[in-house]
Amino acid sequence: MNETEMAVLACIMNNPTLMYQAKGSLNLAHFGTVANRFIYTAMSDLLVDGQGIDLISVRDKLNSMGKLEVSGGVAYLARLDNELPSSAHFMTYVDAVRAGGVRRAITDAGKAIARIPPVGQTPEELLSSMHSELRVVHELAEGHLRVTTGERAVNELVEMMEDGMDPGIPTGFHGLDQKLSGLRPGNVVLVAGRPAMGKTSLIMDMADHQLRLEEPVVPCIFSLEMSAQELAMVMLSKESGIPRQKLKAGALSKDEWRAIARARSQLAGRPLIIEDSGGLSIDQLGAKARELKNTRAIDIIYIDYIQLMSGTSRSDSRTEQVSEISRGLKLLAKDLEIPIVALSQLSRKNEERADRRPQLSDLRDSGSLEQDADAVIFVYRSGYYKAVDTTHGMTELNVAKNRSGPPGPVHAVWNAEMTSFSNPT
């Protein structure tokens, strides 16, 4: 039997209140001995049920589970009851059990990675399989509950405030930054709207602002719809001040060519990353994102757009696939500790309403999009639906869901000629 595991269980048997500390750091996978796993399960269940933890109650619980004999029987429980390790060293024992669990998980992950077939999968799928195995190790090493006290949490918060709170990554739009407190690490933000509302332009404007910061942010755009050259056209137009339609036509004056040369020089030094493979699955996107995080130190991911991604499950249900993608993006944001801003199409339901203003129920293909997102922003230009836009491009950016603060609309101004947004004056 593992002596440190026995020490943990013996301490709990003799001082049941220690179970609260144990649950904050240990789960079943940390225990390498089957008998100890069952005993820890029994103790945990007794705690949840509000019952005492002692020799008799643990014996009866294991008996009701049909696991008494495989757990060493009454003799092993009596041995634990009679052991008297020092409770003062309890967390030392717990840390040793956690470390042992992590070491076993690393060994198991190495064996599992070695068994991954070298053929029949793309490099991205191979990387995704490897990361899936390593995620178990990460969860065992870092995934324990962070138990603290209210007093400690308040003290830590005040210290952070004194040092200056992290404002998150700014979007460049004052109203959004106030609502969201910036784009936060680990958060997923959905930008949704009907076609032609300017969703892609909005995230390009955000990325452009971030690239101009005194301490530049490194954005990565996964463009599943537009090519890298099409995105380059957007950037060149904004930097040069020449409308995209004129750039496409190609009939430019000498002054305009000089403006393009200046814009090209300015853009050359900005660390924007573009991935335009298209048709990526959530696993492929995750593998590429992890690689770019390690090699290019990306700070934020933009995805254009979710409905062009594919799931990895064999289900024919698009709803299930989008749910898988949604959950995968949230896990990826937390794993990489960076924000992810993803564009999403809307169903046509809003077209049936008089004002055509979007709402959360319009999110296309899955309710999981709303559930998993930390914020949902709807892009709505009422002037788009009028023969003559009397709003002068006024656009509603409605923060319909916001875990960081109150929801509600903010505004930006759409410049149709430059296909770009700006702050209202």
RACOR-V607317 format. One line per field, one symbol per residue. ss: DSSP state (h for helix, s for strand, l for the rest). psi: psi as a letter, one per 20 degrees, with the letter a starting at -180 (. if undefined). burial: b if it has 16 or more other C-alpha atoms within 10 Angstrom, else e. A space follows every 50 residues. Layout:
ss->???
psi->???
burial->???
//
This chain:
ss->llhhhhhhhhhhhhlllhhhhhhllllhhhlllhhhhhhhhhhhhhhhll llllhhhhhhhhhhhlllllllhhhhhhhhhhllllhhhhhhhhhhhhhh hhhhhhhhhhhhhhllllllllhhhhhhhhhhhhhhhhhhhhlllllllh hhhhhhhhhhhhhlllllsllllhhhhhhhllsllllsssssslllllhh hhhhhhhhhhhlllllllsssssllllhhhhhhhhhhhhhlllhhhhhhl lllhhhhhhhhhhhhhhhllllssslllllshhhhhhhhhhhhhhhllls sssslhhhlslllllllhhhhhhhhhhhhhhhhhhhllsssssssslhhh hhlllllllhhhsllllhhhhhllsssssslhhhhllllllllsssssss sslllllssssssssllllssssll
psi->qphhghgghggghinhiihggghihqrhihpipgghggghgggghhghik rqoagghgghghghikjggijiahghhhghhiqmqphhjghggghhgggg ggghhggggggghhippiriqrhhhggggghghhhggghhhijqpnprqg ggggghggghhhioqoiapqiioggghggilroqpiqpppoqrrqjikgg hghhgghgghiiqgnqqoqpoooigqrhhhhhggghgghhjpqhhhghhi nqrhhhhhhhgggggghhjplpppokgqkqrhggggggghghhhhjlqhq pppnrgiiqqriqjqiohghghgggghhgghgghgilqqpopqprqrjhh iiqgijpqrhiipphpihggghqhqpppooohhhjqhpniikjpppnonh poiiaqrrqrqrppohgilqqrqq.
burial->eeebbbbbbbbbbbebebbeebeebbbbbbbbeebbbbbbbbbbebbeee eebbbeebbebbeeeebbeebbeeeebbebbebebebeebeebbbbbbeb bbbbbbebbeeebeeeeeeeeeebbbbbbbbebbebbeebbeeeeeeeee eeeeeeeeeeeeeeeeeebbbbbbbbbebbbbbbbbbbbbbbbbeebbbb bbbbbbbbbbbeeeeebbbbbbbbbbbbeebebbbbbbbbebbbeebeee eeeeeeeebbeebbeebeebebbbbbebebbbbbbbbbbbeebeeeebbb bbbbbbbbbbbeeeeeeeebbbbbbbbbbbbbbbebbbbbbbbbbbeeeb eeeeebbbbbebbbbbbbbbebbbbbbbbbbbbeeeeeeeeebbbbbbbb bbebeebebbbbbbeeebbbbbeee
//
